[in-house]
Amino acid sequence: MYPYKTFTIVTDNGPYITKLILKAPKSVRAECIDKDTFSVYVERIDPKTGKGFLENHTWPGPKIFPSQGYRPVSAAYPCDENGGKVYQSGHIALEMPYQMGAPIGYSMAASLREGGYNALVECRYRVTQVKDIPGEVPINGWIFDESQGDICPQLRGWQNGCSHYEPLPLNYGYFTPDLDHAKQSFTALDSNYGDEWEHTFPEKLPLVIWLHGHGEGGDDPALAYTGNKVVAISSDDIQRKLGGAAYVLAPQCPTFWMNSGAVNHQDPQELTSSKSMYTEAVKAAIDEFIELHPDIDRDRVYIGGCSNGGFMTMRMLLSYPDFFAAAYPVCEALRPSDFSQQDIENLKHLPMWFTQAENDPIVPPDGLVLPLVQRLKAAGAENVHVSLFERIVDQSGLHKDGQGRPLEYMGHFSWIHTFNDDCVYDLDGTRVMHEGRPVTLWRWMGRQCRK
């Protein structure tokens, strides 16, 4: 029995294992192995029960998936210890295709916990050699079933923490930029972008806050930044657009942000409440994080979130209208009637960029974001934008439907376009501009500063 490592990418739909790195007892050459040399079996285990489970999906239609089975191998080759292809090595990489509709590849299970919360799961692999590896003495019988961890380059710089707010401490994930790497990327990307906006690397760095949706609540803070592709904010591309480097803070709610603190927080009336028992706890976590990182620019603190987290974003703006430099709510769910005219006056100065889909079945824009934006603009708001997509359709070219067309997601999944930086158009169909130049959401945000 020999060891292996998994290789994970954080996709639009959560963490997905795309490669296994086998530590072989002997060195092998590239021409001696292929995709049919090994079979790959996986069993996904709920870490709280130590058992397998059935995964119940409601989108794109009701379906139950088993937690174990075989995964296809699309390529096999000698590699270095991190999975990079080489000609000969004692490590072997097995690539497995990313199949969005095949939950068996994910290390996250949807709605596994009571209350509809997602959960990160343990993936136990067993790789069996099923074809001889040629040589003077053919090699056979290799089995790899000892996990030695995971490699996920997108998680570099991410850690977990917990606030010390005594009434209600919150778990959170956070990203600390590597300044040496950021400065190198800043210089390299400057010529690629042909961008003359930034000339020097900033002395103080912005802080980007993300508030997750309902599914990422619970007690595992890694869900807050891997359940959706929040790690995109720490990519070189978006870090560059934010000015060179930025901290990211992703608090996790133990239940859901709309929880007002009522005894029966599953009561449907609570889901339409404008209150949250977590408002002060989130602010305390932000304040504590800033105190721990004195190189954060207090005039460049940005806040956003999706769905339940979009609600909480607006709740934070109502409670602390002069604290944030800009906001980027996604399919936000706070009712316009919960904003008094004084609230509108307090917020009209704040730069905001909303993202939504016209066909969102959960938080329809006609009853939520659009009336709110109309009131803000009527009050004189000048730096408020809305990217309203007709539908949420894959723009990466990676995901297709059964007819080979770009995959269409549920209309509620508009955060996909936020993290892929697809938001460029305003509500009237024109490009959003800053200082006479077209910008994406993240480029726009990196140029906002509290006045």
N, C-alpha and C positions, 0 to 999 in steps of 0.2 A: 504494500500500500504506500503510495507516494503523495506528496503535497501539491497543492495548487493555490492560486490566488484568483479572485474575480476582478474584472475590470468594468467599472460602472460609468455610464454617462447619465447626467440629469437631463431628461427630455422635457418637452412641453407637458408631459403627462406623469412625470415623476422619475425616480431612479430606475435605470434599466441596465441589466448586465449584458454586455455585448461581446465579452471575450473572457476566456479562461487562459491563465498562464500556468502551464504544467512544469513542475520541476522534475525532469527526467533523471533516472540513474545513470544514463549514458548520453553522450553527445550524439546528435543526429544531423544529417545534411538535408538541405531543402528538397532535393529530388527523391528522398526516401519516404516522405510522408505526404498525404493529401487529405482532403476533407472526409474521405471514407475510412481513414485509419482508426478513428476513435468514434465511439458513441457517447452521447452526453445525456445523463439522466439527472433530474433535479427534483428535490422535494422542498417545498416552501413550508416553513414552520412558524407558527405563532409563538413568539418568545415568551408570552405570558402563560401559555398552556403547555408548551413543549410538543404540540401536536399539529398535524395538518389541518386544513380547513377548506370549506367551499367558499368561493368568492362570488358574491352576487352583484352583477352589474345591471344598471338601469339604462345606460346609454351605450350605443345607439338604440338598443332595445333590450328588454329583459333577458338575461342569460346568466347561467350559473357555470362557473369554471372550476375545475379541480385544481388542487394545489401541488400536483406532482405529474411528471411525464417526461418524455424525451424532447430535446431541443435539436433542431437541425444545425449542422455545422456547414458554414459557407466557405471556409478557408482554413488551412492548417500550415504552419511554417515555423522554422526555428526562430527564436526571438531572444532579445536581452531580457533582463529581469523585470523590465517595465512593459514588455509587450512589443517593443520595436523590432521590426523584421531584420533578421541577419541571415547569412548563408548557413552557418553551422553553430550549434549551441546545445547546451544541456537544458535549455528552456524551450518549451513548445507553446505557441499561441494557437488557440482554437477560436476563430471568429464565429459568432452566431448572429444572424440577421436581426435587426430591430423590427419587430412586428408589433405595432401599436395595439392590435386587437388580440394579442396573445399575452394575457396577464402573467403567464408562467415565467416570462423573462424579467418581470419587475421585482424589485426588492421592497415594494410597497403594495399593500392590499387595500382596496377601496372599501370603505364603510365596514371595516372588520370589527370595530369597537362599538359598544352600545352607545346610542346617540348619533350614529352615522359618521363617526370619526374614522379616518384612515389610520393605517398603522404600518410602520416599517417591520419587515419580517426577515427571518433567517433563511437563507437559501443554501441548502446542503446538496452539493453536487457529487456525482459518482461518474467518473470518466473511465470507460473500459476500452482497451485496445482490441479491435475486432479484425485487424488485418496485420500481417507480418510486416515488420520494418526490415527491408533487405540488407544484407551484409554477408561477410564470410560466415558468420553464424547468425541466421535470422533472429530478430528480436520479437518476442511475443509475450503476452500475459501481463502487460503493465496495467495497473489500476490506480487511479488517483482519486482519493476520497478524504484527504486531510486538508481542511481549509487553513490557510495561513494569512487570511485577511483580504482586504480589498484595496484596489487602486482607483481613485477618482480624481483626476487632475483638476476638475472644476471646484473641488472642495479645498484646494490649497488656500490657506489663510483663514478658513472658517473654524470657529470653535463654539462651544456652548457655555452658557453662564446662567446666573440667576440673580435677580435683583434682591435687595435687602430691605425693601419696603415692608415694615413689620405687619401691617394689617393684611397685605395681599402680595407676597413676593411672586414674581413672574419668571419662569424659565425663558430663555431667549437664545437665539443663535446670532453670531456676529462675525463680520469679516474685518480683518485688519490688513490694510494694504502693505505689501512689501515695497518700501519706498525706492530701494535700489532698482528693483525690476520695473516699478512704475515709471521712474525717470528714464530708464532705457527705452521702454515702450513709448513714452511721451515723445522722445526725440525721434524714434524710428517712425512712428505713425504720423508725426507732424508733416513729413515730406510726402507720405502716402496720401494724406487727406488734402494736401495743398491748402491747409487751413492756417490763416494768419491771425486768428483771433487770440490764441494764446502764444505768448513769447517766452514766458518763464514759468517754471514749476511753482505752484503755490506754496507758501510757507504754512498755511493752515488749510485743513481739508474739510470738505463738506461731510455731513452725516445724512445718509438716506435710510429712512425707516420704512419697513414693509409690515403691514398687518394682514395676516393670512385670512382665508375664507373659513367656512364652517368645518370643512373636512379635515383641516390640519390642527384642530384643537386637541388637547390632551396633555400628556406628560412626557412627551419625547420631543425636545426642541428642534431636533434635526428635521422634523416634519415641516417646521415653519419655513425652511429655506430649500428643501428638496421636494416637498409634495407638489409644488409648482416650480417653474424654472427661475426661482429667485436668484440662484447663483449666477444668472446672466449679468446681474448688476456688478459682480466682481470680475467680469471678463475684461480683458484689455480694451476691447472696443468701447464698452459703456463707461469704464473708468476714464478712458481718454476723453469721452464726450462730457464727462462731469468735471473736466478741468485737469485731469492727470491722475488723480487718485481720490478715493472716497471711502470712508467707513460705511458699513451697512449694519443695521440693527433690525432683527426680526423677532419681536416678542411673541411668545406663544400663550394663547388663552387656555386655561384649564378646562373651560366648557366652551362657550361661544360668546363673541363680543356683545351680542344683543341681550345677553343675560342681564336683567335689571336688578337681580338679587332677590327677586320674589321667591317664595318657598317652592312654588311649582313653576320652575323656569322652562318647562316644556309646554306650558299653557300657550295656545296660539295667540292670546292677547299680548303675551310678552314679546312675541316676534314682531309685533307692530308698535312696540314701545320705542320712544326716542331716547330711552335711558340706557345706561350701562353701568354695572357695578365696577367695571375695570378702568374707568376714565382716569382716576387719580393714580391707580397702580401703573398704568402705561406711562403717564407723565413722570412718575417717580423713577421708573426704569430708565427713561430717556435722560433725565437729569443726572442720575447716578452714572450712566455710561459716559456722558460728557465730562463729568468731573474726573473720571478715571482716565480720560484721554484728552489732555490739555491742548493737543494740536488740532482739535476739532474747531472749526470756524462756527461760532454760535450764531452768526448771521446767515449761515447757509445750511440750515436744517430742513430737510424735505421729508414729507410724509405722504404715504399712499397705501392702498390696500384694495383687495377685491371682495365684492359681494358683502359678506359679513364684515370683512375688513374694510370695505369701502364705506359701510355704515360707520365703523369705528373711526375711520379717517375724518369723516364729517363731524362726528361727535367730538373728536379732539379739537377740530378747528373752532367749533362753537364754544368750547370751554376755554381755549387758549388762542384767541384769534390773532394775537400779536407775537406769538412765539415762533411760528414757522416761516420759512422764506418762500415756500411754494408747496403745492399739494398736487398729487396725481391719482385721484380716486378712479377706481375701475369698477364698473357695474355697481355703483354705490346704491345703498338701500335705505337711506334716511329720507322720510317723506318730506316734500316741500312744505307741508303744513306745520312741520315741526320747527321751521325757521321763522322767527318773528321778523318784523320789518327792521328792528334794531339789530338782529343777527345779520341780516343782509347788509346793513350799513357797516357793521363791524368787519365783514368779510370781503366787501367789494374791492378793497385794495390788494387782496392777496392773489398772487399768480396761481392759477389752477388750470390743469389740463385733464379733462374727463375722457374716459374711454368706455365705449358701450357698443352693443350690437342692436340693430333695429328689431331683430327677431328674438331677443332675450326673453325666454319664457318665465324666468324667475323674478327678475326686476325690470319690467318693461320701461323703456326710457320715457315714453310719453307721459307716464304718471309720476316719474321720479326726477331724473337728471334734467330733462329738457325744461320743465316748468321752473326748476331752480335756477338754471342758467339764464332763462328769460328774465327772472326777477333780478338777478345780479347785474345783468347788462342794463336793465331799465334803471337801476340805481347808479349806473355810471362805471361799472367794472370794465376795464379796458384790456386786461391781460388774462382773460378766461377763454379757454378753447375746449372744443369737443370733437374728438375723432369718433364719428358714428358710422360703424361699419354696417353694411346691409346684411351681411352674414359673416361668420367666422370661418374662413377658408384657409387652409395651409398655403403659405407663401414661400416655404422653404424648398419645395420640389421633392421633399423626402416622403411625403405621405399621400397615397392615392386611394381612391375608393375602388369598388369592384369593376368599374368601367374605365379605370385608368385616369380619372379626373382628379384634380386636387381635392383632398379630403375635406369635407365640411364637418365642422364640430358643432356641438350644441351651441346655440346663440349666447349662452351664459358665459362661455369660455373666453371672454374678450381679453383676459390677462395674457393670453398667448401672444397677442399683437403687442402688448406692452413690453414684454420681456424680449421679444424679437425686434423691438424698435421699428415696428411697422407703422406707427402713428405719425403721420406727416400732414394730413389734411384737416382743416377746420370744418365746422358744421355746414358752412356755405360751399364747401367743395374746393376752396382755395388752399394753397400751401400756407402753413403757419410760418411767419417771418419773424426774425429778430435782427434788429439793426440793418434792415434791408436785405437780409439773406435768409434763404429757406432753412428750416431746422427740423430735426426729428424731436420727439418728446424728450429724449435724454439730453440732446444738445441744448434744447431750450431750457431744461431744468438746470443744467450746469451753469447757466448764465443768470440765474435768479438769485437775488441777494435781499435780505430783509432791510427795509428802509426805516 
